[in-house]
Amino acid sequence: MRVAPARLEGSQVYLRRLELPDAPALLDLRVANKTFLEPFEPSRHDRFFTLQSQRDYIQMAIVDWDDDEAYAFGIFGPNDEMIGRVALSNVVRGAWQNATLGYFVAERHTGKGCATQAVGLAVAFAFEEARLHRVQAGVMLHNKASARVLVKNGFRYEGLSPRYLKINGRWEDHDMYAITAEDTGRSDPIP
C-alpha cells in the first residue's frame, strides 16, 4: 500500500487523492460537464450520474490505490473547488513499470493551463512516489488540446492505434504518447 500524499501543489491547481466525502463534488462536476465530456468518454448510463455511482467509483479508486493498481486524484482549483480528475490507471509492475494516464477538467477551466499543470503533477507522482518507469496516454485524433497538454509535459508521440477505445459509442483511433523517467531527468526506478 502506497501512502497518499496530502496534496500535490501547483501554482494554479493542486491534486489530492479522491476520498468518499468528495462524491457530491465529483457528481456535481460530472453532471455540469456531461454534454462537454460526452464526445471524449465511453457512453455513460443514467445511473453513472448518481451519488451512489460516484461513491462506488471513489471506493474502487481507494482500493486500487491501496493495491498499487491505480492512482486517482481530484484536481482542485481556487477555493478548493473540484475542477477535474486525473488518474494513473492500469498500473503494471514487473518488467514494464507502466501506467495509463487519463484526465479531464471542467469546460469553464479549459484553455487556462489547469490540465497541463495537473498532468505535470500526476507525472511527477508517477515517477517519484509510485516509482513507475513509463506513463502512456491515448488521445483521439481530433482532440488537439489534449495532445498539447501531453506535449507540454514532455510526452513523445509514439504512433497511431486504430480503433483503440470505444468512445461515445464508436471505436475511435487514438494517437499514442508516452514519457519515461529518463525523459524527465530521473533515473530508472528499478534497482
Buried (B, 14 or more C-beta within 10 A) or exposed (E): EBEBBEEBEBEBBBBBBBEEEBBEBBBBBBEEBEEBBBEBBEEBEEEBEBEEBBBBBBBEBBEBBEEEBBBBBBBBBEEEBBBBBBBBBBBEEEEEBBBBBBBBBBEEBBEBBBBBBBBBBBBBBBBBBBBBBBBBBBBBEEBEEBBEBBEBBBBEEEEEEEEBBEBBEEEBBBBBBBBBBEBBEBEEBEE
